[in-house]
Amino acid sequence: MKQKKINEPEETKEPKADTAEAEELRGRIEQLQVEKDEMFAKLQRVSADYANFQKRAPKQIADTIAYEKEKIIKTLLPALDNFEHALANAPSAETVDVLLKGVKIVYDQMLDVLKSHDIEQIEALGEKFDPALHQAMLQRCQPEKDEGIVLEEFQKGYKLNGRVIRPSRVVVNKLTAEEPMAAEKPERGESTQQQVRNETEETEESEE
């Protein structure tokens, strides 16, 4: 009786599959290594650029500030020259009006210089009091004018690019039944402006 031949099991394909997967993993690792080296090189370049920027930045800022200072000074010099001419010609001026006219020209020139640097005067006299723009130094009662109107301006205020760098110092109209204790009646021999200056000095000293 013939024995049936037992079929031998086919050779497993797992080793070949493992080899292909290993090759794929090695290729992926090599690709990641290349990407890592490229990224590290970029990081080194960025780090070096940033270190150079930190070294250059202070000098660039200092140079920019110096340039802006020089530009502002150059725009002021012509007005200063005209002011010196006005003072030099003052003794030979025919009338006070001639001298005042020369000073007014210099004043207008200074305002033009300020405007060229985006500096403008704050409107105050006759305007409604605005605490964002004006600093009330005194109150005065003038019934014929509206409440809160600026009656007098002691010191001009200025804005730079729309931002207040110095508020206007003013006298504000206050309509009350009784006359306020403001400097409507300054001490004998002392003007209202002088009293305001004294109060300002006292305030500055107290702040110090």
LODOKE-144000 format. One record per atom (N, C-alpha, C, CB): x, y, z. Coordinates in steps of 0.001 Angstrom, whole numbers, padded with zeros to 6 digits, always signed. Glycine has a CB too. Layout:
N
XYZ...
This chain:
208
+000847-001195+000000+000000+000000+000000+000875+001234+000000-000954+000011+001218+000623+002109-000927+001472+003287-001047+001062+004342-000036+001407+003858-002466+002049+004932+000617+001790+006022+001567+001662+007345+000817+002920+006111+002631+000645+008063+001265+000458+009364+000644+001589+010304+001031-000893+009961+001041+002061+011014+000071+003153+011950+000313+002606+013191+001005+003865+012327-001011+003163+013408+002138+002728+014560+002919+003315+015823+002306+003149+014420+004408+002406+016756+002003+002872+018024+001415+003684+018807+002422+001686+018873+000924+004879+019172+002022+005723+019981+002890+005197+021419+002915+007202+019942+002414+005226+022040+004052+004721+023429+004143+005549+024375+003288+004727+023914+005607+004836+025294+002642+005546+026284+001825+006406+027173+002694+004560+027135+001020+007494+027604+002129+008397+028483+002866+007677+029797+003188+009700+028751+002050+007788+030208+004434+007158+031462+004856+007816+032677+004201+007223+031595+006376+007019+033695+003923+007536+034904+003278+007820+036012+004287+006549+035403+002234+007688+035723+005575+007880+036751+006599+009274+037358+006585+007605+036173+007957+010328+036558+006445+011674+037175+006426+011818+038199+005313+012749+036101+006266+011254+037917+004120+011343+038897+003037+010571+040171+003390+010806+038297+001724+009399+039990+004015+008602+041157+004409+009355+041987+005430+007239+040723+004979+009991+041321+006399+010768+042042+007411+011908+042806+006764+011316+041074+008469+012530+042206+005771+013658+042875+005106+013192+044130+004366+014353+041909+004123+012060+044025+003683+011538+045193+002949+011149+046314+003908+010318+044791+002091+010528+045934+005023+010131+046944+006010+011351+047610+006634+009262+046311+007105+012394+046801+006899+013617+047358+007468+014276+048332+006500+014594+046238+007835+014273+047972+005212+014850+048859+004211+014081+050187+004148+014851+048175+002832+012747+050052+004227+011916+051258+004204+012189+052135+005417+010432+050884+004151+012349+051511+006583+012631+052265+007799+013996+052941+007729+012562+051348+009016+014980+052213+007172+016305+052807+007043+016271+054015+006106+017310+051765+006531+015495+053887+005016+015375+055017+004099+014702+056215+004761+014594+054605+002861+013689+055904+005566+012999+056983+006268+013914+057651+007281+011749+056453+006963+014716+056835+007995+015661+057384+008974+016691+058273+008298+016365+056255+009736+017188+057836+007146+018173+058643+006416+017558+059971+005963+018714+057863+005196+016286+059909+005522+015604+061128+005101+015415+062087+006278+014248+060789+004473+015007+061535+007426+014842+062358+008616+016164+062947+009076+014222+061547+009734+017242+062173+008918+018567+062672+009306+018965+063856+008428+019628+061547+009203+018675+063738+007127+018985+064831+006200+018167+066082+006564+018696+064399+004731+016858+065866+006832+016007+066980+007211+016469+067621+008511+014572+066519+007339+016897+066771+009456+017395+067303+010731+018653+068129+010531+017674+066165+011714+019570+067645+009681+020811+068387+009425+020499+069735+008757+021772+067549+008532+019530+069731+007804+019162+070978+007141+018539+071959+008131+018193+070703+005987+017658+071452+008985+017020+072309+009977+018030+072872+010967+015941+071540+010719+018980+072039+011368+020007+072496+012303+020887+073567+011667+020867+071317+012771+021197+073388+010372+022004+074391+009666+021251+075713+009590+022370+073899+008244+019927+075638+009302+019127+076862+009262+019099+077533+010631+017695+076555+008793+018941+076732+011682+018918+077279+013038+020226+077964+013380+018629+076183+014049+021320+077392+012956+022625+078016+013207+022739+079354+012487+023762+077082+012763+022238+079407+011233+022306+080665+010479+021427+081732+011134+021871+080442+009010+020210+081323+011566+019319+082275+012221+019933+082772+013522+017948+081638+012487+020536+081859+014270+021166+082244+015531+022318+083218+015297+021670+081003+016274+023104+082959+014253+024221+083850+013942+023709+085220+013485+025122+083226+012856+022646+085219+012665+022067+086493+012206+021524+087295+013386+020943+086240+011175+020877+086603+014328+020313+087300+015488+021420+087867+016374+019417+086348+016304+022502+087108+016530+023633+087607+017320+024229+088855+016673+024715+086515+017470+024346+088836+015335+024856+090019+014634+023899+091195+014761+025095+089702+013160+022585+090895+014711+021587+091962+014863+021689+092606+016242+020166+091409+014641+021867+091794+017277+022009+092341+018625+023226+093247+018732+022109+091213+019647+024273+092946+017967+025461+093788+018002+025250+095080+017216+026662+093027+017448+024500+094987+016103+024305+096152+015239+023209+097082+015746+023974+095701+013836+022186+096515+016387+020994+097289+016746+021302+098529+017586+020030+096410+017496+022089+098417+018677+022362+099621+019482+023016+100738+018673+023255+099264+020658+023945+100372+017796+024611+101391+016978+023638+102010+015979+025812+100783+016235+022780+101175+015381+021807+101701+014430+020837+102655+015107+021041+100562+013768+020400+102296+016325+019489+103171+017071+020169+104491+017413+019004+102477+018357+021422+104396+017878+022172+105613+018227+022377+106491+016992+023541+105248+018855+022674+105868+015854+022872+106633+014622+021573+107302+014175+023406+105723+013509+020454+106592+014332+019153+107155+013946+018803+108356+014812+018050+106090+014054+019023+108219+016131+018736+109323+017048+019616+110525+016729+018946+108884+018509+020890+110273+016467+021809+111363+016132+021389+112046+014830+023253+110833+016014+020940+111253+013863+020500+111821+012578+019261+112690+012771+020205+110696+011555+018292+112207+013567+017076+112980+013806+017392+114277+014559+016056+112139+014596+018296+114206+015523+018704+115417+016242+019328+116425+015284+019698+115071+017370+020195+115919+014433+020859+116806+013474+019847+117452+012540+021904+116032+012662+018854+116664+012095+017840+117201+011181+017021+118298+011854+016913+116081+010690+016646+118078+013127+015865+119083+013854+016684+120353+014061+015395+118525+015214+017949+120181+014441+018807+121345+014683+018988+122157+013400+020182+120900+015230+019174+121465+012285+019364+122164+011011+018137+122982+010626+019684+121165+009905+016943+122460+010936+015728+123217+010614+015544+124409+011541+014505+122311+010692+016143+124362+012731+016024+125476+013671+017051+126577+013422+016166+124967+015083+018148+126238+012793+019236+127205+012609+018817+128446+011817+020393+126536+011908+018079+128339+010728+017674+129563+010011+016862+130515+010884+016862+129198+008776+015952+129975+011697+015178+130831+012600+016089+131497+013620+014089+130018+013317+017076+130751+014107+018028+131327+015058+018859+132429+014409+018947+130237+015617+019240+132211+013151+019996+133234+012411+019176+134527+012287+020386+132708+010999+017900+134372+011930+017037+135555+011785+016831+136256+013121+015679+135158+011190+016761+135483+014188+016600+136077+015510+017841+136886+015882+016332+134986+016564+019005+136365+015556+020248+137101+015816+020299+138385+014997+021471+136224+015499+019836+138326+013739+019810+139536+012898+018877+140585+013494+019364+139189+011457+017726+140121+014001+016767+141054+014591+017363+141731+015825+015461+140324+014962+018073+140957+016649+018706+141535+017835+019834+142490+017457+019243+140428+018741+020591+142103+016418+021709+142957+015999+021214+144291+015433+022567+142231+014953+020050+144257+014765+019517+145476+014156+018584+146249+015086+018784+145130+012884+018380+145725+016283+017463+146381+017224+017880+147818+017548+017381+145575+018511+019175+148074+017822+019550+149456+018165+019276+150455+017039+021018+149510+018528+019332+149970+015782+019136+150882+014651+017711+150875+014123+020081+150526+013535+016825+150122+014803+015429+150066+014355+014782+151440+014490+014631+149014+015167+014066+151849+013457+013452+153178+013469+012370+153295+014531+012866+153496+012106+011563+152262+014661+010494+152282+015659+010407+150918+016327+009133+152665+015013+009664+150899+017419+009438+149628+018107+008645+148685+017217+008703+149851+019442+007773+149244+016402+006962+148413+015516+007826+147637+014527+005955+149274+014762+008893+148277+014053+009808+147604+013128+010481+146425+013816+010869+148589+012595+010891+146637+015062+011535+145573+015831+010554+144434+016097+012086+146124+017159+009343+144793+016471+008327+143772+016743+007994+142981+015483+007056+144419+017308+007994+143649+014350+007716+142959+013094+008779+141898+012809+007645+143964+011935+010043+142259+013065+011127+141297+012867+011002+140101+013794+012469+141969+013080+010655+140368+015072+010476+139272+016041+009310+138392+015626+010244+139827+017470+008229+139017+015099+007057+138246+014656+007415+137324+013494+005913+139192+014244+008283+137795+012600+008715+136963+011476+009453+135727+011978+009615+137769+010520+010330+135937+012955+011077+134814+013529+010123+133847+014236+012157+135325+014517+009145+134391+014939+008170+133569+015652+007387+132693+014674+007206+134457+016463+006925+133276+013594+006183+132518+012585+007062+131451+011942+005630+133458+011511+008328+131791+011768+009249+130822+011190+009445+129637+012137+010601+131486+010875+009516+129920+013424+009640+128848+014409+008411+127938+014397+009844+129435+015809+007235+128530+014267+006013+127726+014200+006018+126826+012967+004773+128635+014186+006509+127351+011844+006588+126544+010628+007547+125365+010818+007039+127411+009438+008647+125613+011511+009600+124538+011787+008942+123460+012642+010860+125090+012492+008207+123888+013675+007525+122925+014535+006498+122107+013747+006840+123647+015700+005765+122779+012865+004771+122068+012060+005436+121039+011154+003954+123056+011222+006620+121356+010660+007329+120402+009799+007723+119140+010551+008569+121052+009206+007761+119236+011875+008060+118071+012718+006797+117549+013409+009124+118433+013771+005633+117866+012830+004338+117384+013329+004035+117862+014745+004303+115870+013294+004519+119077+015072+004207+119701+016358+003256+120862+016091+005512+120189+017098+002145+120896+016819+001156+121949+016618+000721+122526+017959-000062+121410+015845+000322+123795+017914-000174+124452+019114-001604+124009+019415-000107+125978+018956-001931+123970+020687-003277+123616+021123-004119+124886+021190-003251+122889+022504-005267+124852+020564-006186+125990+020631-006813+126042+022022-007290+125888+019529-006788+127201+022625-007305+127313+023994-008207+128525+024172-006156+127387+024981-007721+129698+023844-008458+130934+024117-009808+130933+023401-007632+132160+023687-010889+131089+024184-012231+131113+023623-012815+129741+023378-012226+131868+022355-012040+128694+023632-012511+127328+023434-013127+126785+024728-011354+126419+022963-013910+125724+024586-014456+125033+025746-013330+124304+026466-015578+124043+025331-013314+124421+027795-012245+123789+028564-012273+122281+028359-012373+124130+030062-011113+121711+028013-010947+120273+027823-009799+119809+028700-010688+119920+026323-010086+119015+029732-008999+118585+030634-007918+117756+029950-009573+117788+031770-008239+117201+028788-007231+116435+028049-006243+117348+027337-007904+115513+027038-006646+118621+027130-005801+119563+026402-005354+120748+027248-006530+120063+025193-006161+121082+028262-005923+122304+029036-005710+121977+030510-007100+123284+028874-004929+122836+031147-004709+122756+032595-005238+124044+033221-003182+122541+032939-006283+123907+034034-006908+125085+034648-006044+125567+035808-008353+124762+035137-005539+126785+035668-004733+127374+036723-005593+128223+037658-003608+128217+036122-006598+128912+037080-007471+129784+037853-008881+129719+037294-006949+131234+037845-009829+130169+038108-011213+130322+037658-011613+131781+037806-012179+129395+038464-012438+132230+036874-012871+133619+036899-014337+133664+036444-011956+134519+035984-015077+134597+036946-016500+134684+036617-016755+135854+035673-017347+134836+037898-017178+135512+034468-017615+136512+033492-018994+136096+032986-016586+136649+032301-020053+136653+033576-021424+136227+033261-021802+136343+031793-022386+137026+034063-021166+137238+031056-021540+137420+029652-021014+136298+028755-021023+138756+029151-020173+135414+029325-019610+134303+028542-020090+132972+029111-018055+134360+028537-020021+131940+028281-020536+130628+028661-019684+129972+029745-020606+129724+027443-020317+129049+030446-019639+128268+031476-018532+127422+030845-020646+127367+032232-017366+127396+031502-016276+126535+031061-015476+127036+029885-016809+125234+030726-015711+128279+029461-014940+128839+028346-013587+129327+028862-015720+130005+027656-012551+129102+028071-011216+129577+028429-011153+131076+028209-010119+128852+027604-010914+131804+029286-010887+133268+029226-009508+133821+028930-011384+133844+030521-008491+133130+029395-007125+133644+029243-006167+132462+029160-006738+134593+030429-005104+132660+028429-004095+131615+028251-002754+132126+028761-003989+131184+026755-002231+131459+029791-000946+131866+030363+000236+131238+029647-000894+131507+031826+000031+130015+029173+001138+129303+028536+000583+128413+027422+001935+128456+029580+001197+128481+026258+000761+127692+025123+000975+126201+025376+001500+128127+023865+000024+125425+024859+000166+123971+024897+000528+123449+023521-001128+123306+025399+001129+122255+023473+001583+121696+022201+001263+120202+022123+003097+121928+022021+001051+119751+020868+000827+118340+020590+001852+117856+019578-000609+118099+020073+002293+116634+019765+003217+115992+018834+002526+114771+018253+004563+115600+019534+002299+114803+016932+001580+113712+016262+000232+113436+016924+002429+112439+016265-000435+114511+017339-001740+114368+017962-001719+114045+019438-002487+113331+017270-000543+113826+020014-000429+113504+021441+000036+114744+022202+000560+112313+021671-000653+115030+023300-000324+116222+024087+001022+116035+024775-001429+116515+025134+001951+116942+024499+003244+116905+025183+003333+117992+026251+004386+117066+024172+002444+119005+026145+002309+120011+027193+000939+120664+027076+003441+121077+027100+000112+120569+028126-001212+121185+028062-001121+122702+028170-002109+120636+029169-002138+123359+027674-002213+124820+027799-002622+125168+029228-003226+125429+026765-001969+126166+029805-002317+126634+031153-003247+127836+031010-001029+127011+031985-004447+127695+031567-005500+128647+031230-006292+129087+032456-006438+128040+030206-007094+130162+032230-008104+130631+033182-009459+130229+032612-008013+132202+033424-010307+129613+033436-011588+129079+032969-012731+129888+033563-011732+127584+033342-013754+130104+032763-014934+130831+033215-015791+129922+034102-015756+131351+032003-016100+130413+035299-016912+129663+036259-018063+130541+036704-016064+129195+037482-019264+130193+036259-020443+130985+036591-021004+130518+037933-021519+130875+035475-020806+131328+038964-021279+130998+040304-021960+132222+040891-020111+130519+041215-022768+131982+041923-023444+133098+042590-022447+133984+043295-024481+132587+043586-021415+133325+043847-020388+134072+044556-019106+134049+043742-020153+133492+045970-018364+135084+043837-017095+135167+043121-016135+134135+043690-016490+136592+043216-015559+133290+042850-014657+132258+043347-013410+132857+043966-014274+131314+042230-012752+132020+044730-011548+132478+045425-010325+132375+044536-011330+131675+046698-010555+132513+043241-009435+132505+042308-008780+133864+042346-009893+132148+040867-007729+133984+041553-006939+135211+041615-007556+136298+040764-005510+134950+041169-008863+136564+040956-009497+137686+040278-008970+138993+040847-011032+137614+040412-008648+138966+042182-008113+140159+042826-006761+139810+043439-009099+140709+043909-005722+139808+042643-004397+139462+043161-003926+140495+044166-003384+139341+042019-002985+140048+044939-002426+140949+045946-001831+142172+045273-001359+140232+046795-001880+143275+046008-001388+144539+045473+000083+144405+045066-001564+145671+046510+000368+144892+043859+001751+144870+043384+002118+143555+042718+002693+145133+044531+001143+142596+042655+001454+141305+042038+000434+141034+040951+001461+140154+043090+000897+140788+039719+000007+140544+038598-000524+139121+038654+000726+140800+037268-001597+138898+037892-002173+137556+037836-001168+136562+037255-003464+137559+036999-000472+136978+036203+000519+136087+035600+001610+135738+036593+001129+136726+034357+002038+136710+037380+003081+136445+038360+002579+135473+039413+003554+137747+039016+001318+135639+039823+000771+134735+040832+000702+133307+040297-000623+135204+041275+000323+133168+039020+000282+131839+038415+001663+131219+038372-000302+131908+037010+002659+132039+038027+004024+131521+037997+004455+131063+039379+004992+132582+037466+004089+131818+040406+004433+131427+041773+003765+130115+042152+004030+132523+042760+002467+129987+041786+001760+128754+042103+002363+127572+041358+000278+128889+041765+002785+127803+040101+003405+126736+039318+004706+126282+039948+003652+127198+037888+005515+127250+040385+006790+126908+041022+006564+126120+042305+007598+128177+041320+005543+126541+043090+005247+125813+044323+004816+124379+044021+004154+126537+045123+004015+124206+042949+003568+122869+042582+004723+122003+042167+002552+122933+041472+005636+122559+041357+006805+121792+040901+007703+121414+042067+007606+122595+039867+007855+122343+043035+008693+122032+044193+008068+120935+045035+008919+123282+045046+006737+120955+045192+006082+119920+045973+006183+118566+045292+004629+120278+046208+006138+118549+043941+006288+117297+043206+007667+116728+043367+005989+117498+041743+008685+117599+043423+010058+117125+043620+010227+116506+045002+011057+118277+043433
